[in-house]
Amino acid sequence: MPLATAPAALATTSSPAPECVEYFQSWRYTDVHNGCGDTASVTVEYTNGQWAPCRLIEPGGWATFSGYGTGGNYVTGLRTCDPAFVTADSS
């Protein structure tokens, strides 16, 4: 099943996420950790061109996105996104 992505998520991405925001991927989940001192709004981009919904991650916080799955849809990077289109994360 494809990722459900808000149409605006792609249009509102800007630059690569700061280096202090890291991801760790597996076939099922991609965990993103904000090691920065500021809140970060990020999205995940995948090899097949899909984007995850924008998530707001507090300093020291974590967010979970879809993993690469059995089809090998690997993460190619993290991007900043417009906080107006953020999905709150309580993880």
VEXRO-182704 format. One record per residue: residue in one letter; residue number from 1; z, y, x of N, C-alpha, C, O in turn. Coordinates in nm, 3 decimals. Layout:
BEGIN
R_a_NUM_Z_Y_X_Z_Y_X_Z_Y_X_Z_Y_X
...
//
This chain:
BEGIN
R_m_1_0.000_-0.117_0.084_0.000_0.000_0.000_0.000_0.124_0.089_0.080_0.131_0.182
R_p_2_-0.087_0.221_0.062_-0.091_0.343_0.143_0.034_0.427_0.124_0.103_0.417_0.023
R_l_3_0.061_0.509_0.224_0.173_0.602_0.213_0.148_0.702_0.101_0.037_0.751_0.085
R_a_4_0.251_0.731_0.025_0.240_0.836_-0.075_0.264_0.967_-0.002_0.372_0.989_0.051
R_t_5_0.166_1.054_0.000_0.177_1.179_0.072_0.140_1.295_-0.018_0.039_1.292_-0.088
R_a_6_0.224_1.396_-0.015_0.191_1.517_-0.089_0.067_1.578_-0.027_0.060_1.587_0.096
R_p_7_-0.031_1.620_-0.105_-0.153_1.677_-0.049_-0.124_1.792_0.047_-0.198_1.811_0.144
R_a_8_-0.019_1.868_0.020_0.011_1.983_0.103_0.066_1.943_0.239_0.067_2.026_0.330
R_a_9_0.113_1.819_0.255_0.174_1.780_0.381_0.077_1.796_0.498_0.116_1.846_0.603
R_l_10_-0.047_1.756_0.481_-0.146_1.770_0.587_-0.180_1.916_0.611_-0.192_1.960_0.725
R_a_11_-0.196_1.991_0.505_-0.237_2.130_0.515_-0.129_2.218_0.576_-0.160_2.324_0.630
R_t_12_-0.003_2.176_0.569_0.105_2.262_0.615_0.160_2.221_0.751_0.258_2.280_0.797
R_t_13_0.100_2.121_0.816_0.148_2.084_0.948_0.101_2.187_1.048_-0.003_2.251_1.030
R_s_14_0.178_2.202_1.154_0.138_2.301_1.253_0.135_2.238_1.392_0.035_2.177_1.430
R_s_15_0.241_2.253_1.467_0.240_2.211_1.606_0.314_2.079_1.626_0.382_2.030_1.536
R_p_16_0.300_2.022_1.745_0.378_1.901_1.774_0.528_1.932_1.762_0.571_2.043_1.792
R_a_17_0.604_1.834_1.718_0.750_1.852_1.708_0.808_1.873_1.847_0.749_1.828_1.946
R_p_18_0.922_1.941_1.857_0.984_1.961_1.988_1.015_1.826_2.054_1.034_1.726_1.985
R_e_19_1.019_1.824_2.186_1.046_1.700_2.260_1.183_1.641_2.228_1.204_1.521_2.247
R_c_20_1.276_1.723_2.180_1.410_1.672_2.147_1.412_1.598_2.013_1.516_1.544_1.975
R_v_21_1.299_1.594_1.943_1.286_1.512_1.822_1.205_1.389_1.862_1.089_1.400_1.900
R_e_22_1.269_1.272_1.855_1.208_1.149_1.902_1.192_1.048_1.789_1.263_1.054_1.689
R_y_23_1.097_0.957_1.806_1.081_0.850_1.707_1.088_0.714_1.774_1.057_0.698_1.892
R_f_24_1.131_0.617_1.695_1.143_0.478_1.737_1.081_0.396_1.626_1.131_0.397_1.513
R_q_25_0.973_0.325_1.656_0.900_0.257_1.549_0.910_0.105_1.560_0.923_0.048_1.668
R_s_26_0.902_0.043_1.444_0.892_-0.101_1.434_0.793_-0.129_1.321_0.742_-0.035_1.260
R_w_27_0.766_-0.252_1.292_0.668_-0.283_1.189_0.713_-0.235_1.052_0.629_-0.205_0.967
R_r_28_0.843_-0.226_1.029_0.892_-0.189_0.897_0.932_-0.042_0.883_0.905_0.021_0.781
R_y_29_0.995_0.011_0.986_1.046_0.149_0.978_1.010_0.229_1.103_0.989_0.173_1.211
R_t_30_1.002_0.359_1.086_0.996_0.453_1.196_1.117_0.544_1.180_1.125_0.621_1.084
R_d_31_1.210_0.534_1.273_1.331_0.617_1.269_1.309_0.739_1.357_1.261_0.728_1.470
R_v_32_1.343_0.855_1.304_1.325_0.981_1.376_1.462_1.044_1.396_1.539_1.059_1.301
R_h_33_1.492_1.080_1.520_1.620_1.141_1.555_1.597_1.284_1.601_1.511_1.311_1.685
R_n_34_1.675_1.377_1.546_1.670_1.516_1.588_1.778_1.540_1.691_1.895_1.558_1.656
R_g_35_1.741_1.541_1.817_1.834_1.569_1.925_1.841_1.717_1.960_1.903_1.755_2.060
R_c_36_1.778_1.800_1.880_1.777_1.945_1.903_1.905_2.008_1.850_1.981_1.946_1.777
R_g_37_1.926_2.132_1.887_2.040_2.209_1.839_2.012_2.278_1.706_2.103_2.335_1.646
R_d_38_1.887_2.274_1.659_1.847_2.337_1.534_1.791_2.233_1.437_1.746_2.127_1.478
R_t_39_1.795_2.266_1.308_1.735_2.181_1.206_1.584_2.178_1.229_1.523_2.280_1.264
R_a_40_1.523_2.061_1.210_1.379_2.046_1.229_1.316_1.991_1.102_1.372_1.901_1.039
R_s_41_1.200_2.044_1.064_1.123_1.986_0.954_1.002_1.921_1.017_0.920_1.987_1.081
R_v_42_0.991_1.788_0.998_0.887_1.712_1.066_0.816_1.616_0.971_0.869_1.579_0.866
R_t_43_0.697_1.578_1.011_0.620_1.475_0.945_0.570_1.380_1.053_0.562_1.416_1.170
R_v_44_0.535_1.259_1.012_0.485_1.157_1.103_0.336_1.140_1.077_0.294_1.132_0.962
R_e_45_0.256_1.134_1.183_0.114_1.106_1.167_0.086_0.965_1.218_0.145_0.921_1.317
R_y_46_-0.004_0.895_1.150_-0.035_0.756_1.181_-0.178_0.740_1.229_-0.261_0.829_1.211
R_t_47_-0.208_0.625_1.290_-0.340_0.601_1.348_-0.453_0.607_1.246_-0.566_0.641_1.281
R_n_48_-0.425_0.574_1.121_-0.533_0.575_1.022_-0.548_0.712_0.954_-0.620_0.724_0.855
R_g_49_-0.481_0.814_1.005_-0.495_0.949_0.952_-0.397_0.985_0.842_-0.398_1.098_0.793
R_q_50_-0.312_0.891_0.801_-0.213_0.922_0.697_-0.101_1.006_0.756_-0.076_1.006_0.876
R_w_51_-0.036_1.077_0.667_0.080_1.161_0.702_0.194_1.124_0.610_0.173_1.091_0.494
R_a_52_0.315_1.129_0.662_0.434_1.106_0.581_0.478_1.238_0.519_0.444_1.345_0.570
R_p_53_0.553_1.233_0.409_0.606_1.357_0.353_0.694_1.430_0.455_0.760_1.367_0.537
R_c_54_0.695_1.559_0.448_0.775_1.643_0.536_0.923_1.618_0.510_0.966_1.611_0.395
R_r_55_1.002_1.603_0.617_1.146_1.579_0.605_1.223_1.681_0.687_1.182_1.717_0.797
R_l_56_1.334_1.726_0.634_1.423_1.818_0.703_1.534_1.736_0.766_1.604_1.661_0.697
R_i_57_1.551_1.748_0.898_1.651_1.669_0.970_1.747_1.764_1.041_1.706_1.845_1.124
R_e_58_1.874_1.753_1.008_1.978_1.836_1.069_1.995_1.798_1.217_1.956_1.689_1.257
R_p_59_2.054_1.888_1.298_2.079_1.855_1.438_2.164_1.727_1.448_2.266_1.714_1.381
R_g_60_2.121_1.634_1.532_2.191_1.507_1.548_2.162_1.407_1.438_2.211_1.294_1.443
R_g_61_2.083_1.446_1.339_2.055_1.360_1.224_1.937_1.267_1.245_1.862_1.279_1.341
R_w_62_1.924_1.175_1.151_1.817_1.075_1.151_1.744_1.077_1.019_1.801_1.112_0.916
R_a_63_1.617_1.040_1.020_1.537_1.021_0.899_1.456_0.893_0.919_1.418_0.860_1.032
R_t_64_1.429_0.823_0.810_1.351_0.699_0.818_1.219_0.716_0.744_1.216_0.760_0.629
R_f_65_1.111_0.681_0.812_0.977_0.685_0.757_0.921_0.543_0.758_0.985_0.452_0.810
R_s_66_0.804_0.524_0.703_0.738_0.393_0.705_0.705_0.353_0.847_0.676_0.437_0.932
R_g_67_0.711_0.222_0.872_0.673_0.167_1.003_0.524_0.142_1.009_0.449_0.188_0.923
R_y_68_0.480_0.069_1.111_0.337_0.046_1.127_0.283_-0.067_1.042_0.162_-0.080_1.028
R_g_69_0.369_-0.149_0.984_0.325_-0.253_0.892_0.244_-0.363_0.957_0.221_-0.361_1.078
R_t_70_0.203_-0.457_0.877_0.129_-0.572_0.928_-0.013_-0.534_0.969_-0.078_-0.609_1.041
R_g_71_-0.062_-0.419_0.923_-0.197_-0.375_0.959_-0.203_-0.294_1.087_-0.311_-0.253_1.129
R_g_72_-0.087_-0.271_1.152_-0.086_-0.199_1.279_-0.115_-0.050_1.268_-0.181_0.006_1.355
R_n_73_-0.067_0.014_1.162_-0.087_0.157_1.143_0.020_0.234_1.222_0.116_0.285_1.164
R_y_74_0.002_0.242_1.353_0.102_0.296_1.443_0.116_0.448_1.433_0.023_0.519_1.393
R_v_75_0.235_0.495_1.469_0.262_0.639_1.474_0.191_0.696_1.596_0.200_0.641_1.706
R_t_76_0.120_0.808_1.576_0.055_0.875_1.688_0.134_0.997_1.733_0.108_1.049_1.842
R_g_77_0.228_1.043_1.653_0.310_1.156_1.692_0.385_1.217_1.576_0.369_1.178_1.461
R_l_78_0.468_1.313_1.610_0.545_1.390_1.512_0.492_1.532_1.513_0.456_1.584_1.619
R_r_79_0.487_1.595_1.397_0.441_1.733_1.386_0.543_1.812_1.304_0.613_1.756_1.219
R_t_80_0.551_1.940_1.331_0.633_2.026_1.247_0.559_2.046_1.115_0.437_2.028_1.108
R_c_81_0.631_2.082_1.013_0.569_2.105_0.882_0.641_2.217_0.811_0.750_2.257_0.851
R_d_82_0.581_2.268_0.706_0.633_2.381_0.630_0.756_2.339_0.551_0.746_2.250_0.467
R_p_83_0.871_2.402_0.575_0.992_2.366_0.503_0.979_2.379_0.350_1.060_2.321_0.278
R_a_84_0.881_2.453_0.301_0.861_2.465_0.155_0.823_2.331_0.095_0.839_2.311_-0.025
R_f_85_0.772_2.238_0.177_0.727_2.108_0.128_0.815_1.996_0.181_0.769_1.882_0.194
R_v_86_0.941_2.026_0.212_1.032_1.929_0.271_1.092_1.837_0.165_1.125_1.881_0.055
R_t_87_1.106_1.710_0.201_1.182_1.613_0.122_1.317_1.602_0.189_1.326_1.563_0.305
R_a_88_1.424_1.635_0.116_1.559_1.630_0.173_1.591_1.488_0.212_1.555_1.393_0.142
R_d_89_1.661_1.472_0.325_1.700_1.339_0.373_1.850_1.336_0.385_1.909_1.422_0.449
R_s_90_1.911_1.238_0.323_2.057_1.228_0.328_2.102_1.121_0.424_2.220_1.086_0.423
R_s_91_2.011_1.065_0.509_2.053_0.961_0.603_2.130_1.019_0.717_2.173_0.945_0.806
//
